[in-house]
Amino acid sequence: MDQATHATTPTAPTATAPSADRAAYQRAKTVSDQLLDQVQVLPDTVETRREMGTDAYGIRLHFGTGLTAGRGVLEVAAVADAEVSRDDARDGITWIELHTRLHGVPLIARALTTRADADQLLQQTPATPAQPIPTVGTTPTDVVAPAMVPVISLAKAHAQDTFTQEVAL
């Protein structure tokens, strides 16, 4: 029977500073956690991954499919103050996604929807009406009179000409 003849003393692991890679990873993970605390719709998948060809870690949020998934992307866009884009791929399938940086960390959020759902989610807000042209100034040369030209459809104009000709006969 073999026995140890020398007493062994455990050695404490040496504390080392975290590597730059680990620090970048932790930063991306922290930003991801903070972001998810601010949205109602949670993604199906959260990826913390190294961006290709760089030392930076980024976040990818996959919200899945459907209207609720698209709402999740819109919530992330509101928190990140980012613009959402759409890609009408094919066969009625539309990707709704955003690509931005949040606190310096690359962020991608995406959902797969139908075109009808994408249209509903990404309704365009009506354009702001143009301000009227000022027609009064302080000097006579400042007075601007916008041209007002009545517009009549060709069909209506043709009908009026025909009526005028018939009455004249």
KASULSUL-V177077 format. One line per field, one symbol per residue. ss: DSSP state (h for helix, s for strand, l for the rest). psi: psi as a letter, one per 20 degrees, with the letter a starting at -180 (. if undefined). A space follows every 10 residues. Layout:
# KASULSUL-V177077
ss: ???
psi: ???
This chain:
# KASULSUL-V177077
ss: llllllllll lllllllllh hhhhhhhhhh hhhhhhllll llllssssss llllllssss ssssslhhhh hhhhhhhhhh llllssssss llssssssss ssllssssss sssshhhhhh hlllllllll lllllllllh hhllllllll lllhhhhhhh hhhhhhhhl
psi: ppqpippppq pqqppqqqrh ghggghgggg ggghghiiqg oqqhpppoqp ppjrjqqrpp ooibqrghgh hgghgghggi lqpprqonfr kjpppprqoa pokipppppq qprrhggggg hlppqqqpqq qqppjpaiqh iippoqpopq ppqhggghhg gggghhhh.
